Amino acid sequence: MADTTVKRERGSEETNELHCEVKKTKVDDNNGGDGVGAKSQNALSGFKTSNVLSVNAREKRIVLHGKLADEDAVVILEKTPFTEDTMDQVFKGSTLKLDMKNYIYSTYQLQASPHYNEIKTTLVCPATEKHISKYKHQESFFVEETKKDYETITLPFIEDQTTFSLEWVYNILQKKAEVERIVYEDPDPDTGFILLPDFKWNQKQVDDLYLIAIVHRMNIRSLRDLTAEHLPLLVNILQKGQMTILERYSLPSSKLRVYLHYQPSYYHLHVHFTKLGYDAPGCGVERAHLLSDVIQNLQSDPQYYKNRTMYFPLREEDKLLSKFKEAGRL
Ligand code: M7G
């Protein structure tokens, strides 16, 4: 059987860490650096839940909105996937309570040692209205965005600074945060990028591998800004990203889904690398554009993404949806 466990080498949000003590809440002793990973007092013990933003029984995830030291905060709690190499330990060090037995069938409650019961916890604090809305379960609506709609509705909306702050992206590019998590960097100012684990991935197993490549070039907001001029950058990300993931995680390109989101949440060009077979949030056809397709489209038409009509879902509280409605486009 394939070993899907990541051999760990090392393991921020756009938040004000001084107020909310974000870094110290992580409890992974392998991570090191900057207090990240250090075991510490539970900074979340003072968290007061105001409401549940979403709950997903299948993905074993709950997202809460509440207050932490008088600041609005969003907390995401997620049970993590099993790792094969810990199974022996899980059986050895646990107690077993029988629920029912019938013929050859029996069900139990296995109580493993706390170490094997870690809950991946993400804290956004202080959380803005946008964060609270992002994590809230909402109805979605498909939008058709023509070239003209982009110029008259979407672009002014992006330029109005009403989108999410890019502070966390700049922190990564300027080596102010997550430095020890960088998996690969090509420093070239035109074609270079930083590849690192997405904060949705705990890096303990490749089954749910999720990395992002953030480009060094500034001012490429999204797919819409791409022209044939950017082909060397895109090809570089695809090739070096795939090569690095093969070397580091033994995952060949035939097992990788490499794509861009449109619309993204953060308007600084970045590419998602997820494992094929892992149902990563946002990998569906309504939002994900395969990087290989993007490259081919730009090779056949240098202005492809400038001119075409794009389709994507927006959620009922998205400000961009209101703009489309105000313009009579929905
Ligand atoms: P997106 O397509 O702009 O938006 O992707 P989405 O979040 O709606 O998918 C941004 C990606 O960056 C997502 O996959 C996020 O999980 C990831 N991400 C967001 N933040 C704030 C961080 C961070 O601080 N560090 C890392 N490593 N990843 C992040």
Residues whose N, C-alpha, C, O or C-beta is under 5 A from the ligand:
A	BS01	M7G	S12 E13 E14 W168 P197 D198 F199 K200 H261 P264 S265 Y266 G282
